[in-house]
């Protein structure tokens, strides 16, 4: 049964859609929960759930067994609460002047990487009379958010002082891996050791965290020693592999949830030597049929998916045949050389979907455009309606 839900208001593109299989989300979360046990699962739904739709995915993840939901921004966490999504939610990306009072009112766990953040959180707790649940983040080698080793003792001590005043509860200790998508890379072992040291110091000073967490999707699948009390799979939730050179999704019981589909807007015959699209990167080598696909970089199709003399474009599936983009991707459209095949305007074009159905994959698109599958699925624009299938529980 198909349940359609357009989450983006009036005026969507009528001839294309992003289709999301919520059963795949549920099943993927359930599979990850089995692999992570006894650790709990935090499903990461940042970036509009990697382009799949924040609220529908959050609900499917809960149904699949996710104990926690993770967002980057507080705005994402508050949107979940406004939609009635309950249970534990954590938001971790913040800057001075964050809406801490709103976070406390919405019962959202927050993160602190520096004393200023902890001071602002404590001030909001004092103002609202609510105790804040805080996760202290250590920089164990990522070089991004998190307190570096020299600052970690101060952050821990400040948190314990605020906790003694009843302003905060140190609910978690956490960090993030920089190279977990490279299994066997020595940096992973170094970060794991640094995280253990950070935890040991905090616990020696009196912190009793509810959860310690380090593992992203790659570490959830390939680094059991990094599981601790909670894992934070993002990409794997959506049926894509964070280590595509070593592990295919099907190898670990995952299946892609997203497919992008369109309808051919035009099919026409052209002579040999016909240049196609801007700059004539592609020129027909014979009389051929060209098919016009009404999607472009304004919709999220990478311009690097273009095909021509420098190399083939990204793959699409039309009437069971995989073809390549011919010529430069434009703002709203691209072209496919159909040769002499019996293809007509209105026929379906699958940009990517499930390999098990013979469709190109987001990883195929990533390989063709020199990027990662994360970027492919997150970039498709709001003017494409999201259609949710298999959403019944």
KOLMAR-18125 format. One record per residue (C-alpha): residue number from 0; residue in one letter; z negated, x negated, y negated. Coordinates in steps of 0.2 Angstrom, whole numbers. Layout:
> NUM a Z X Y
...
//
This chain:
> 0 x 0 0 0
> 1 x 4 -6 -17
> 2 x -7 -3 -32
> 3 x 1 -7 -49
> 4 x -9 -12 -64
> 5 x -2 -18 -80
> 6 x -16 -27 -89
> 7 x -6 -32 -105
> 8 x -3 -16 -115
> 9 x 14 -8 -120
> 10 x 30 -17 -120
> 11 x 30 -29 -105
> 12 x 46 -36 -99
> 13 x 53 -23 -87
> 14 x 64 -34 -76
> 15 x 51 -47 -71
> 16 x 33 -47 -65
> 17 x 19 -58 -58
> 18 x 13 -51 -42
> 19 x -4 -55 -36
> 20 x -10 -51 -18
> 21 x -29 -48 -20
> 22 x -31 -48 -1
> 23 x -25 -66 -1
> 24 x -39 -70 -14
> 25 x -52 -61 -3
> 26 x -46 -70 13
> 27 x -45 -87 4
> 28 x -63 -85 -3
> 29 x -69 -80 14
> 30 x -61 -95 23
> 31 x -68 -107 9
> 32 x -85 -99 12
> 33 x -84 -103 31
> 34 x -79 -121 27
> 35 x -92 -124 14
> 36 x -107 -116 24
> 37 x -121 -118 22
> 38 x -117 -121 4
> 39 x -113 -106 -7
> 40 x -96 -104 -16
> 41 x -93 -102 -34
> 42 x -75 -96 -37
> 43 x -68 -103 -52
> 44 x -59 -90 -63
> 45 x -56 -100 -79
> 46 x -39 -99 -87
> 47 x -37 -80 -83
> 48 x -41 -84 -65
> 49 x -27 -98 -65
> 50 x -15 -85 -72
> 51 x -19 -72 -59
> 52 x -30 -60 -69
> 53 x -48 -63 -73
> 54 x -56 -47 -68
> 55 x -46 -42 -53
> 56 x -48 -59 -46
> 57 x -66 -59 -49
> 58 x -69 -43 -40
> 59 x -58 -49 -26
> 60 x -68 -65 -25
> 61 x -85 -56 -24
> 62 x -78 -45 -10
> 63 x -73 -61 -1
> 64 x -90 -68 -2
> 65 x -92 -78 -18
> 66 x -110 -79 -23
> 67 x -105 -86 -40
> 68 x -91 -85 -53
> 69 x -87 -100 -64
> 70 x -78 -100 -81
> 71 x -74 -113 -93
> 72 x -77 -104 -109
> 73 x -91 -92 -113
> 74 x -78 -79 -119
> 75 x -72 -78 -101
> 76 x -89 -75 -94
> 77 x -93 -62 -107
> 78 x -76 -53 -103
> 79 x -82 -52 -85
> 80 x -98 -44 -90
> 81 x -89 -32 -102
> 82 x -79 -27 -87
> 83 x -94 -23 -77
> 84 x -93 -39 -65
> 85 x -111 -43 -60
> 86 x -119 -57 -50
> 87 x -121 -75 -55
> 88 x -108 -81 -68
> 89 x -108 -99 -76
> 90 x -99 -105 -91
> 91 x -98 -123 -95
> 92 x -87 -128 -109
> 93 x -95 -127 -126
> 94 x -96 -134 -143
> 95 x -109 -134 -157
> 96 x -112 -116 -164
> 97 x -109 -108 -147
> 98 x -113 -89 -145
> 99 x -129 -94 -135
> 100 x -138 -78 -139
> 101 x -123 -68 -132
> 102 x -124 -79 -116
> 103 x -142 -75 -114
> 104 x -140 -56 -117
> 105 x -126 -56 -104
> 106 x -137 -66 -91
> 107 x -124 -80 -90
> 108 x -129 -97 -84
> 109 x -124 -111 -96
> 110 x -122 -130 -96
> 111 x -129 -144 -106
> 112 x -121 -161 -107
> 113 x -131 -168 -122
> 114 x -147 -165 -131
> 115 x -139 -155 -145
> 116 x -133 -142 -133
> 117 x -150 -140 -125
> 118 x -158 -139 -143
> 119 x -146 -125 -147
> 120 x -149 -116 -131
> 121 x -168 -117 -133
> 122 x -167 -111 -151
> 123 x -157 -95 -145
> 124 x -170 -92 -131
> 125 x -184 -93 -144
> 126 x -175 -81 -155
> 127 x -170 -68 -142
> 128 x -186 -70 -131
> 129 x -175 -73 -116
> 130 x -176 -88 -104
> 131 x -160 -97 -103
> 132 x -153 -103 -86
> 133 x -146 -121 -89
> 134 x -136 -133 -78
> 135 x -138 -151 -83
> 136 x -122 -160 -82
> 137 x -121 -179 -78
> 138 x -106 -189 -81
> 139 x -104 -199 -65
> 140 x -87 -207 -69
> 141 x -76 -193 -74
> 142 x -77 -199 -92
> 143 x -76 -181 -99
> 144 x -91 -169 -101
> 145 x -108 -174 -95
> 146 x -122 -185 -100
> 147 x -118 -204 -96
> 148 x -132 -213 -86
> 149 x -140 -221 -102
> 150 x -142 -203 -109
> 151 x -147 -194 -93
> 152 x -165 -197 -94
> 153 x -167 -190 -112
> 154 x -157 -175 -107
> 155 x -168 -172 -92
> 156 x -184 -175 -102
> 157 x -179 -163 -116
> 158 x -175 -150 -103
> 159 x -192 -151 -95
> 160 x -200 -150 -112
> 161 x -190 -134 -115
> 162 x -194 -127 -98
> 163 x -213 -130 -100
> 164 x -211 -119 -116
> 165 x -203 -106 -106
> 166 x -187 -107 -115
> 167 x -176 -113 -101
> 168 x -175 -114 -83
> 169 x -166 -129 -76
> 170 x -156 -119 -63
> 171 x -143 -133 -58
> 172 x -139 -151 -59
> 173 x -120 -155 -58
> 174 x -105 -166 -61
> 175 x -87 -166 -58
> 176 x -75 -178 -47
> 177 x -61 -187 -56
> 178 x -51 -192 -40
> 179 x -56 -180 -26
> 180 x -37 -176 -24
> 181 x -35 -194 -17
> 182 x -45 -193 -1
> 183 x -52 -210 3
> 184 x -51 -216 -15
> 185 x -67 -228 -18
> 186 x -70 -219 -34
> 187 x -76 -204 -25
> 188 x -89 -213 -15
> 189 x -95 -221 -32
> 190 x -96 -204 -40
> 191 x -105 -197 -26
> 192 x -118 -211 -26
> 193 x -120 -209 -45
> 194 x -123 -190 -43
> 195 x -136 -193 -30
> 196 x -145 -206 -42
> 197 x -144 -193 -56
> 198 x -152 -180 -45
> 199 x -165 -191 -39
> 200 x -170 -196 -56
> 201 x -171 -178 -62
> 202 x -181 -173 -47
> 203 x -193 -187 -48
> 204 x -197 -182 -66
> 205 x -200 -164 -60
> 206 x -184 -154 -60
> 207 x -183 -142 -46
> 208 x -165 -136 -47
> 209 x -159 -120 -38
> 210 x -142 -128 -35
> 211 x -134 -145 -35
> 212 x -115 -145 -36
> 213 x -101 -157 -37
> 214 x -87 -152 -26
> 215 x -70 -145 -33
> 216 x -57 -138 -22
> 217 x -51 -155 -15
> 218 x -69 -160 -11
> 219 x -73 -143 -3
> 220 x -58 -146 9
> 221 x -60 -165 12
> 222 x -77 -171 7
> 223 x -91 -162 16
> 224 x -104 -175 9
> 225 x -101 -168 -8
> 226 x -105 -150 -4
> 227 x -123 -150 -8
> 228 x -129 -132 -12
> 229 x -114 -125 -20
> 230 x -95 -129 -21
> 231 x -83 -124 -35
> 232 x -66 -121 -28
> 233 x -53 -116 -40
> 234 x -35 -120 -35
> 235 x -39 -117 -16
> 236 x -45 -99 -20
> 237 x -27 -95 -25
> 238 x -19 -102 -9
> 239 x -13 -118 -16
> 240 x -17 -136 -10
> 241 x -26 -148 -22
> 242 x -20 -162 -10
> 243 x -2 -156 -6
> 244 x 3 -173 2
> 245 x -10 -172 15
> 246 x -14 -154 17
> 247 x -3 -138 16
> 248 x -12 -122 12
> 249 x -8 -115 29
> 250 x -16 -130 38
> 251 x -33 -124 31
> 252 x -31 -105 32
> 253 x -25 -102 15
> 254 x -11 -92 8
> 255 x -3 -91 -9
> 256 x -9 -75 -19
> 257 x 4 -76 -33
> 258 x 23 -74 -33
> 259 x 35 -72 -49
> 260 x 49 -61 -47
> 261 x 64 -55 -58
> 262 x 80 -45 -57
> 263 x 97 -52 -61
> 264 x 103 -46 -77
> 265 x 121 -51 -75
> 266 x 133 -58 -62
> 267 x 150 -65 -68
> 268 x 165 -75 -61
> 269 x 169 -91 -71
> 270 x 183 -105 -68
> 271 x 180 -123 -62
> 272 x 174 -134 -76
> 273 x 163 -121 -85
> 274 x 148 -128 -94
> 275 x 132 -119 -92
> 276 x 119 -116 -105
> 277 x 114 -127 -119
> 278 x 121 -145 -119
> 279 x 131 -141 -103
> 280 x 120 -151 -92
> 281 x 128 -142 -77
> 282 x 147 -139 -75
> 283 x 154 -129 -61
> 284 x 165 -139 -49
> 285 x 175 -124 -43
> 286 x 177 -105 -47
> 287 x 160 -98 -45
> 288 x 149 -83 -49
> 289 x 135 -86 -61
> 290 x 119 -76 -61
> 291 x 108 -73 -76
> 292 x 89 -73 -73
> 293 x 80 -65 -88
> 294 x 65 -77 -89
> 295 x 63 -93 -99
> 296 x 51 -105 -106
> 297 x 43 -91 -117
> 298 x 38 -83 -101
> 299 x 32 -99 -93
> 300 x 47 -106 -84
> 301 x 46 -124 -87
> 302 x 60 -132 -97
> 303 x 59 -146 -85
> 304 x 65 -134 -72
> 305 x 83 -136 -79
> 306 x 96 -143 -67
> 307 x 112 -153 -70
> 308 x 119 -170 -68
> 309 x 102 -179 -68
> 310 x 96 -169 -54
> 311 x 94 -151 -46
> 312 x 84 -138 -55
> 313 x 69 -129 -48
> 314 x 72 -117 -33
> 315 x 74 -98 -33
> 316 x 77 -86 -18
> 317 x 91 -73 -20
> 318 x 96 -62 -5
> 319 x 88 -74 7
> 320 x 96 -90 1
> 321 x 87 -104 -9
> 322 x 97 -109 -24
> 323 x 93 -121 -39
> 324 x 93 -117 -58
> 325 x 110 -123 -65
> 326 x 109 -129 -83
> 327 x 95 -129 -96
> 328 x 81 -116 -95
> 329 x 82 -107 -112
> 330 x 68 -97 -121
> 331 x 71 -81 -112
> 332 x 84 -84 -98
> 333 x 91 -96 -85
> 334 x 107 -97 -74
> 335 x 109 -99 -56
> 336 x 126 -104 -48
> 337 x 129 -91 -34
> 338 x 146 -98 -28
> 339 x 155 -85 -18
> 340 x 140 -75 -11
> 341 x 139 -56 -12
> 342 x 126 -55 -26
> 343 x 124 -41 -39
> 344 x 115 -38 -55
> 345 x 99 -30 -51
> 346 x 96 -40 -35
> 347 x 78 -48 -34
> 348 x 75 -66 -38
> 349 x 59 -74 -32
> 350 x 55 -90 -42
> 351 x 40 -94 -31
> 352 x 29 -86 -18
> 353 x 24 -88 0
> 354 x 32 -102 11
> 355 x 28 -91 26
> 356 x 40 -78 19
> 357 x 53 -91 16
> 358 x 50 -91 -2
> 359 x 50 -107 -13
> 360 x 32 -111 -18
> 361 x 22 -116 -33
> 362 x 21 -133 -26
> 363 x 40 -134 -24
> 364 x 41 -130 -43
> 365 x 28 -143 -47
> 366 x 38 -156 -37
> 367 x 54 -151 -46
> 368 x 47 -152 -63
> 369 x 35 -167 -61
> 370 x 19 -158 -63
> 371 x 5 -150 -53
> 372 x 4 -133 -45
> 373 x -11 -129 -57
> 374 x 1 -129 -72
> 375 x 14 -119 -63
> 376 x 3 -104 -60
> 377 x -7 -104 -76
> 378 x 8 -104 -88
> 379 x 16 -87 -85
> 380 x 15 -77 -101
> 381 x 6 -61 -104
> 382 x 22 -52 -108
> 383 x 25 -52 -89
> 384 x 16 -38 -81
> 385 x 4 -42 -67
> 386 x 6 -31 -52
> 387 x -9 -31 -40
> 388 x -6 -27 -22
> 389 x -18 -25 -7
> 390 x -32 -21 -20
> 391 x -41 -8 -9
> 392 x -58 -13 -2
//
